[in-house]
Amino acid sequence: MDKKIIAFDLDDTLAPSKSPLPAEVAQALRALLARTAVCVISGGQWGQFESQLLENLGADAEVLTNLHLMPTCGTRYYRFAEETWQPVYINDLPEGVRSNALEIIESTARELGLWESATWGPILEDRGSQITFSALGQAAPVEAKKAWDPTGEKKTSLRDALIPLLPELEVRSGGSTSVDVTAKGIDKAYGIKRVLEANGWSAEDLLFIGDRLDPAGNDYPVKAAGYETQAVSGWEETVEVINSLLAN
């Protein structure tokens, strides 16, 4: 294994969407962390990293120092030090920008008939550095999300409608039923670039593993930026990839 850092998407790569890390993934990640640095990057907020990843990883403090966590596509960066998770940086949007975006997203979603009355939690989340529209709420079951927009047409229509309305911000597809709004130029490639710069690594030192590396996917910017990537179909294949890396 000639890489200094292995980076992963979270939802549908390390764990089912918004679900706890499977035991098999946790075991493989612990073994990988004992060997090399690991980065997890997602559009999700810090709380999602805690509930999905950290509460189910079962790693001790020694290997946690090898873990780099980047919520909201790397607009926040956390490292483990002195027995706690500490921010390396937090780049939040100004409050006025966030409140204006929230109003525009809601009104546009209502106009398009995409504002659902029955959801699993709030449709809109202010994550500080990112505003996220989740059509059925963050806690919606995976099957409900798949049924709501199986082709991705609904979230794409909202994204396309929002782009001219929020010209100063980046609007992109997020998870299966979500649209994310951030500062311009923010995507997973941005976060990967920041973690490499912060640690003195080069692009050749990194391998990124994700489930949405297709041109319409939210992992694609990493591939488009020229980083080495490995596509997986879900967490089961991720375990196979990690075990293969460890075997080498």
C-alpha positions as CSV (number, residue, x, y, z in Angstrom):
1,M,0.0,0.0,0.0
2,D,1.9,3.0,-1.3
3,K,-0.7,5.7,-0.3
4,K,-0.2,8.0,2.7
5,I,-3.9,8.7,3.1
6,I,-7.1,6.8,2.0
7,A,-10.2,9.0,1.8
8,F,-13.8,7.8,1.9
9,D,-17.2,9.2,1.2
10,L,-19.6,8.3,4.1
11,D,-23.2,7.6,3.0
12,D,-23.5,4.5,0.8
13,T,-19.7,4.0,0.9
14,L,-18.9,3.4,4.5
15,A,-22.5,3.0,5.7
16,P,-26.0,2.9,4.4
17,S,-27.5,6.4,4.0
18,K,-27.8,8.1,7.4
19,S,-27.3,4.7,9.1
20,P,-24.8,3.4,11.6
21,L,-21.4,2.1,10.4
22,P,-21.7,-1.7,9.9
23,A,-19.6,-3.9,12.2
24,E,-17.6,-5.3,9.2
25,V,-16.7,-1.7,8.0
26,A,-15.7,-0.7,11.5
27,Q,-13.3,-3.7,11.8
28,A,-11.8,-3.0,8.4
29,L,-11.4,0.7,9.2
30,R,-9.7,0.0,12.5
31,A,-7.2,-2.2,10.7
32,L,-6.6,0.5,8.1
33,L,-6.2,3.2,10.7
34,A,-3.4,1.2,12.3
35,R,-1.5,1.3,9.0
36,T,-2.2,4.7,7.5
37,A,-4.1,8.0,7.6
38,V,-7.8,7.9,6.8
39,C,-10.0,10.8,5.8
40,V,-13.8,10.7,5.8
41,I,-15.5,13.5,3.8
42,S,-19.2,14.1,3.4
43,G,-21.8,16.8,2.8
44,G,-23.2,15.8,6.2
45,Q,-22.8,17.9,9.3
46,W,-20.6,17.0,12.4
47,G,-23.5,15.3,14.2
48,Q,-23.9,12.8,11.4
49,F,-20.2,11.9,11.7
50,E,-20.7,11.3,15.4
51,S,-23.8,9.2,15.2
52,Q,-22.9,7.2,12.1
53,L,-19.2,6.8,12.3
54,L,-17.6,7.6,15.6
55,E,-20.2,6.0,17.9
56,N,-19.8,2.7,15.9
57,L,-16.1,2.7,15.0
58,G,-14.8,1.3,18.3
59,A,-11.3,2.7,17.8
60,D,-9.0,3.6,20.6
61,A,-7.3,7.0,21.0
62,E,-4.0,5.9,19.4
63,V,-5.5,5.1,16.0
64,L,-8.0,8.0,16.1
65,T,-5.0,10.3,15.7
66,N,-4.8,8.9,12.1
67,L,-8.4,9.9,11.3
68,H,-9.2,13.1,9.5
69,L,-12.9,14.1,9.5
70,M,-14.3,16.7,7.0
71,P,-18.0,17.5,7.4
72,T,-19.9,19.6,4.9
73,C,-17.5,18.8,2.1
74,G,-14.4,20.0,3.9
75,T,-15.6,23.4,5.0
76,R,-15.0,22.0,8.5
77,Y,-12.0,19.9,9.4
78,Y,-11.5,18.0,12.7
79,R,-8.6,16.0,14.2
80,F,-8.4,14.0,17.4
81,A,-6.1,15.5,20.0
82,E,-6.0,15.6,23.8
83,E,-8.8,13.0,24.1
84,T,-11.3,15.1,22.1
85,W,-12.2,16.1,18.5
86,Q,-10.9,19.6,17.8
87,P,-11.5,21.8,14.8
88,V,-8.5,22.6,12.5
89,Y,-10.7,25.2,10.9
90,I,-14.4,26.1,10.5
91,N,-15.4,28.2,7.4
92,D,-19.1,29.2,8.0
93,L,-21.2,31.3,5.6
94,P,-22.3,34.7,6.9
95,E,-25.6,34.6,8.7
96,G,-27.4,36.9,6.3
97,V,-26.3,34.8,3.3
98,R,-27.6,31.7,5.0
99,S,-31.0,33.2,6.0
100,N,-31.5,34.5,2.4
101,A,-30.6,31.1,0.9
102,L,-33.1,29.3,3.3
103,E,-35.9,31.5,2.1
104,I,-35.2,31.1,-1.6
105,I,-34.8,27.3,-1.3
106,E,-38.1,26.9,0.5
107,S,-40.0,29.1,-1.8
108,T,-38.5,27.5,-4.9
109,A,-39.2,24.0,-3.6
110,R,-42.8,24.9,-2.9
111,E,-43.3,26.4,-6.4
112,L,-42.0,23.1,-7.9
113,G,-44.2,21.0,-5.8
114,L,-41.3,19.4,-4.0
115,W,-42.1,20.6,-0.4
116,E,-43.5,17.5,1.3
117,S,-45.9,17.7,4.2
118,A,-44.9,14.4,5.8
119,T,-41.2,14.1,6.6
120,W,-38.7,12.5,8.9
121,G,-37.3,15.7,10.4
122,P,-36.8,19.2,9.0
123,I,-36.5,19.6,5.2
124,L,-34.0,22.5,5.5
125,E,-30.9,22.4,7.7
126,D,-28.5,25.3,8.4
127,R,-25.2,23.6,8.8
128,G,-23.2,26.8,9.2
129,S,-21.0,26.3,6.2
130,Q,-23.7,24.6,4.2
131,I,-27.5,24.8,3.7
132,T,-29.0,21.4,2.9
133,F,-32.4,20.6,1.4
134,S,-33.5,17.1,2.3
135,A,-36.9,16.4,0.6
136,L,-38.0,13.9,3.2
137,G,-35.9,15.0,6.2
138,Q,-32.5,13.8,7.3
139,A,-33.9,10.8,9.2
140,A,-36.0,9.4,6.3
141,P,-35.7,5.6,5.7
142,V,-33.5,4.6,2.7
143,E,-36.4,2.9,1.0
144,A,-38.6,6.0,1.2
145,K,-35.8,8.1,-0.3
146,K,-35.3,5.7,-3.1
147,A,-39.0,5.7,-3.9
148,W,-39.3,9.5,-3.8
149,D,-36.9,10.3,-6.6
150,P,-35.6,7.0,-8.2
151,T,-34.2,8.8,-11.3
152,G,-32.9,11.9,-9.6
153,E,-35.1,14.1,-11.7
154,K,-36.8,15.9,-8.8
155,K,-33.6,17.0,-7.0
156,T,-32.0,17.9,-10.3
157,S,-34.9,20.2,-11.2
158,L,-34.6,22.0,-7.8
159,R,-30.8,22.3,-8.2
160,D,-31.2,23.8,-11.7
161,A,-33.9,26.2,-10.6
162,L,-31.8,27.4,-7.7
163,I,-28.5,28.1,-9.6
164,P,-29.7,31.4,-11.2
165,L,-31.4,32.4,-8.0
166,L,-28.3,32.0,-5.8
167,P,-25.5,33.2,-8.2
168,E,-23.1,34.0,-5.4
169,L,-23.3,30.4,-4.0
170,E,-22.5,26.9,-5.2
171,V,-25.6,24.7,-5.7
172,R,-25.1,21.0,-6.3
173,S,-26.8,17.6,-5.9
174,G,-26.1,16.0,-2.5
175,G,-27.4,12.6,-1.4
176,S,-30.3,10.7,-3.0
177,T,-32.9,13.3,-2.1
178,S,-30.8,16.3,-1.2
179,V,-29.4,19.5,-2.6
180,D,-26.5,21.3,-0.9
181,V,-25.7,25.0,-1.0
182,T,-22.2,26.3,-0.1
183,A,-19.8,29.0,-0.9
184,K,-18.5,29.0,-4.5
185,G,-16.0,26.3,-5.3
186,I,-16.9,24.1,-2.4
187,D,-17.2,20.4,-3.2
188,K,-15.4,17.2,-2.1
189,A,-12.4,18.1,-4.3
190,Y,-12.0,21.3,-2.2
191,G,-11.9,19.3,1.0
192,I,-9.4,16.8,-0.4
193,K,-7.2,19.6,-1.5
194,R,-7.3,21.2,2.0
195,V,-6.5,18.0,3.9
196,L,-3.5,17.3,1.6
197,E,-2.2,20.9,2.0
198,A,-2.6,20.8,5.8
199,N,-0.5,17.7,6.1
200,G,2.1,18.2,3.4
201,W,0.9,15.4,1.2
202,S,0.8,15.4,-2.6
203,A,-2.0,14.3,-4.9
204,E,-0.1,11.0,-5.6
205,D,-0.3,10.2,-1.9
206,L,-4.1,9.8,-1.9
207,L,-6.7,7.3,-2.9
208,F,-10.4,8.3,-2.8
209,I,-13.1,5.7,-2.5
210,G,-16.8,6.6,-3.1
211,D,-20.1,5.3,-4.5
212,R,-21.0,8.3,-6.7
213,L,-18.1,8.9,-9.0
214,D,-20.3,9.1,-12.0
215,P,-20.5,12.5,-13.6
216,A,-23.9,13.2,-11.9
217,G,-22.6,12.1,-8.5
218,N,-21.4,14.2,-5.6
219,D,-18.1,12.3,-5.5
220,Y,-17.3,13.1,-9.1
221,P,-15.5,16.4,-8.4
222,V,-12.7,14.4,-6.8
223,K,-12.2,12.3,-9.9
224,A,-12.5,15.4,-12.2
225,A,-9.8,17.1,-10.2
226,G,-7.4,14.3,-11.2
227,Y,-7.1,12.4,-7.9
228,E,-6.9,8.6,-8.0
229,T,-10.3,7.1,-7.2
230,Q,-11.9,3.8,-6.7
231,A,-15.7,3.3,-7.3
232,V,-17.7,1.1,-5.0
233,S,-21.3,0.0,-5.1
234,G,-21.9,0.1,-1.4
235,W,-20.3,-0.6,2.0
236,E,-19.9,-4.4,1.3
237,E,-17.6,-3.6,-1.6
238,T,-15.8,-1.0,0.5
239,V,-14.9,-3.7,2.9
240,E,-13.5,-5.8,0.1
241,V,-11.4,-2.8,-1.2
242,I,-10.0,-2.1,2.3
243,N,-9.1,-5.7,2.8
244,S,-7.3,-5.8,-0.6
245,L,-5.3,-2.7,0.4
246,L,-4.3,-4.2,3.6
247,A,-3.3,-7.5,1.9
248,N,-1.0,-5.5,-0.4
